[in-house]
């Protein structure tokens, strides 16, 4: 139960099989293994010790996977940085878990000066790219070339493998500690539920800093299949890559699938090799699924439900629930049934399981559940109360064990597949000098599933426009977290306990929708 196991197995059984493809560059498992062991050695030489956190600020590539494996091979912990974050958000994540080494690719070099200036400890920068290495940075390729290979440290089990930052309900992101066992077991349990395709070639188009894509990389490593990378999702690039590399499967967010099948050039490409599509992070719209079933005949559709804290898979809905019949009976809206090895209950406020069909909170138990939040013992204890991960998702389970998500107990919005915690946005909005109070909610969006919406109370005598509020937020938080729209009110609805009644604020927007969340 260590995350380099899949690489070791491929090195033993199929060392000359192609492991990675990126922009015409191919490497075998033997070449990948050599590079990983040398990069691990180089990291140890520049100061990485067991359990040290190592960051990566980069788009997808074969080098991103080599980074992951090399850090684990050398005994470290990866800190994949969200590439959509602002500099202050990036610096917070580095400082919070004391990340002293940061890999940066060509796309983010302009941010390094600000990162180094703002960070508590100036990180050692390693350049990951094909352009010239900037002054003051180490070269990824030179570090490999000038380092001797080393033996794997074989860290595994409950050793921390990754710290993945999620939004914070109180304004700051939390570092989710995922162990080798968490990530390895999640991958293996998902493969047990839906075995890998023969001669699988997986395209990694979703961002690798996200736990879903990272888990897909790990699953393909366990299966010993080939990885194909593109820097980021682009529908035309996906179509061209599937045709050129004969890709058999990929993972997308529903909005990506929609962009893919709606692309004007869709019919021009031979994607007959494509056999399986997994989507997650948001439900799929009925119209999108219907069109996809027509345009992708013979392709298996699977929906994965999970969260960073569960590394990430909790439940899956398989191909049997993606058909005209499942659209008619509504089962395609299900989050699926718990995967093998994961226990799921729907409980009331006292932790008692509710009857089938009754809404309660989803709680989860299994080897995939996180170790906890980095340096946040109280929040860890709350989330893992009684040995169960409390997801904050309101749902019911039907007679056949299918979960249907209907609400969120925790204050979170899912927009375009990204989790946005309302407290973080509210902190940014209320930092504006004209704002007295603010409540952030998710409202329906055809494009994003949910859109971030701010309800604002201004200070007496002051005025500000919605556009100004949004522009202000962009100075503090990532663009996808910023409100898409702003309403101004004289007062927020408050409960007897003094809490904002967000359900009342959401009600007018969701009155024509079956559920109160996307």
Secondary structure, 3 states (H helix, E strand, C coil): CCCCHHHHHHHHHCCCCEEEEECCEEEEHHHHHHHHHHHHHHHHHCCCCCCCEEEEECCCCHHHHHHHHHHHHCCCEEEECCCCCCHHHHHHHHHHCCCCEEEEEHHHHHHHHHHHHHCCCCCEEEEECCCCCCCCCEEHHHHHHCCCCCCCCCCCCCCEEEEEEECCCCCCCEEEEEEHHHHHHHHHHHHHHCCCCCCCEEEECCCCCCHHHHHHHHHHHHHCCEEEECCCCCHHHHHHHHHHHCCCEEEEEHHHHHHHHCCCCHHHCCCCCCCEEEEECCCCCHHHHHHHHHHCCCCEEEEEEEEHHHCEEEEEECHHHCCHHHHHHCHHHCCEEECCCEEEEEECCCCCECCCCCCEEEEEEECCCCCEECCCHHHHHHHCHHHCEEEEEEEEECCCCCEEEEEECCCEEEECCEEEEHHHHHHHHHCCCCEEEEEEEEEEECCCEEEEEEEEEECCCCCCCHHHHHHHHHCCCCHHHCCCEEEECCCCCECCCCCECHHHHHHHHHCCCCCCCC
